[in-house]
Amino acid sequence: MTDDELEAPEQEARPRHRGAYVEMLVSSVLSLVASLVLSIDAIVLAADPDAALSCNITDTISCAKVGVSWQANLLGFPNAFLGLMAEPVVITVAVAGLAGVMFPRWFMNAAMAVYSIGLVFAYWLFFQAYFVIGALCPWCLLVTVTTTTVFASLLRVNLLDNTFRLPPRAYERVAWALRVGIDIWVTILIIALLAGMVIFRYI
């Protein structure tokens, strides 16, 4: 397959990226806000582990209970600091994408790989809070949801641009699935399952 043939799906898919980049921008802004709040809370808890945070609603819906756990400081500093570093990058990519910037294939694949690690980390933290810590943090839940939607948007862009170099037949099937919104419904289903788990156990 020639380079021109590989670039064809990229040109055809370009107009369909606006929705994905808008979703990425909104989600990353919300995640940045949540990371900022969690970072401030982490500093407050470092000074006073018994501090009453605004999101301490009950014993099981409590940012403080989650914030003082070792899982919330897995790398030796508050996990929220990672969000403060990562989300501005995602916002920049989303804004540039909306402006029509076409990133190199290596950059988009690297972004996909890094954000995949972020997604796994976000869900690990959710399951740790749900099954081990026994409490949920509302701001952490927001980060889990927005990480999911950013991942879905980034994956959609990469698939439509065929940065993974799928063969023509596989690309056609993937493109059809994206056109009918299968990725959107899968994302909605995942978020609905998260909501159901929270309601079932904590509300």
C-alpha positions, 0 to 999 in steps of 0.5 A: 500500500502506498503512502497516498492510499494510507493518507486517504482515510485521514483526509476523508475523516478530517471533517468528522473530528470536530465532535471528538475534539470538542468532547476532548476539550470539555472533558479535559477542562473538567478533569483539570478543575477536578485535579486542581481541587484535589491538589488543594485538598491534598495540601490541606490533608497533608497539614491536617489529616482530620480536616473537614473537606467540602466534599465529605458528604458521608462516611462513604462519600468522602474525599478525605478518606480517599485522600489520606490513603496510600493509593492516593499518593501512589508515586510519593505525591498526590495523584492529582498532581499528575492531572495538573501536568497531563490535562493542559497537554490534552487541552492543547491537543484538542484546541489545536485539533479544532484549529485544523492542526494535523499531528504526526502519526508518531505523536498521536500513537504516543498520545494514545499509549500514554493516555491508555496508561492513564485510563488504566490508572484511573480505573485502578484507583476507582476499584481501589476506592470501591473495593478496598478503601470503602469510600468514594471521592466525587471529584475522583469519580469525575476524573474517572468519567472524563478520562474515559471520554477523553480516551474514547475521543482520542481513540476515535481520532486515531482510528479515523486517521488510521494512525494504527495502519489498519489494512483497508478492509479492517479500516472500512469495518472500523470506520463503519462502526464509528459512523454508526456511533458504536464507540459512543454507545460503548462509552455511555454503557461504561459510564452507566455501569460506573454510575450503577455501581456507585448507586448500588453500593453507596447511595 
